[in-house]
Amino acid sequence: MTTKEFLAVRTAHGLRDFEVFGGTAKWRVDSRRVQQCKYVVCVKNNGVMQGGFGNPDVAPGTAFLIGRITDVREVAVGDCLFYMGDAYETPGRYLVKFDYYADISISNSWFESQNPIAYRDETELADILSGQGQDLDMLDFQPLRNASDEDVASYVDQLPTGPARISRAIASASSQRGFTIPEARQGLAQHFGVAEEDIEITIRA
């Protein structure tokens, strides 16, 4: 019988960041291995949030959220949504997408590795939740909200680097979840500095 694993990640991001990303990013993971995982568990790290919304209300070392994984995709180099250090993005990092999440609160004694990611046996998570009177399959999973363009703009505005490239961030977020004609018109208007009514979009099938 093949052991089922879940992915655990140490992150300074919180739920509002996950809504912007469509999941949790940006990790050096084995994408094929992660695709075999059903869940990702987010653990608050000890670092300070460099930008975005963060998760100031959760104590470091606490597992605070579990997401149902839907996809794993490589983050494009230069994607301004995924700011890191003194650059925008480095190669070989992945966004772990999820569509439903549940709030949890687990002391992190079980996640002792200094590595920011770990693959753990799913039964381990089930046993810990059981000790708290919870069942993995009975958690109150809620749909992950799609961030609005305003949320994306607010996120980029908080990044500690030069002028925010808002229209580029909106395009990046939209590419993850699909976007409507009004959203595309709004992003182009912001990019070119014109009124939305001056933007005409033609679709040729």
Residue, then its C-alpha position, 0 to 999 in steps of 0.5 A: m500500500t502506497t503511503k499518502e503524503f501531505l506537503a507542509v510549508r513554513t510561510a509568513h503569508g496568510l489567507r489574504d495572500f493565498e487569495v491573491f496567489g490562488g494558493t501558497a507560493k513559492w517553493r522549491v518542490d518536486s512538482r510531481r510528488v506534490q501533485q500526489c499530495k491531497y493537502v498542503v498544511c501552512v505553518k507560520n514561520n519566524g520571519v517578518m513579512q516583507g510585503g503583502f498582507g501577512n499573518p500577524d495574528v498567528a504565533p510562529g510555529t503554528a499550523f494555521l491552515i490546510g488547503r486541498i491541492t488542485d495544481v502545482r505550477e512553476v512561477a514565472v521569473g519576473d512575476c511581480l506577485f511573487y517578490m522575494g528578497d531583492a528580486y522579483e522571482t528566481p527560477g525553479r519555484y512553484l505555486v501550490k494551488f488549492d481551491y478549498y481551505a480549512d482553518i486549523s490550530i496545531s502546535n508545531s512540535w511535529f514540524e521540527s525540520q529547518n527546511p521550509i518544506a516537508y513531505r509527511d505521512e498523511t496519517e500523522l496529520a490525521d492522528i494529530l487532528s484526532g487528538q484535538g477531537q477533529d477528523l481530517d475528512m470532516l474539517d470545515f473546508q471553505p472555497l478560497r475566494n478569488a482576490s479582487d483587482e483592488d486586493v491585487a493592487s493593494y498587495v503589490d503596493q506593499l511590496p518593498t521594491g520600487p514603483a508597483r507594477i499593478s497592471r502586470a500583477i492584475a494580469s498575473a493573477s487573472s491568468q491563474r483564475g481566468f478574467t472577464i472583459p471588464e477586468a481586462r479593460q480595467g487592467l489595460a486602462q490602468h496600464f495606459g493611463v486612460a479611461e476604461e471607456d476608451i478601451e475597446i476589446t475585439i475577440r475574433a473566433 
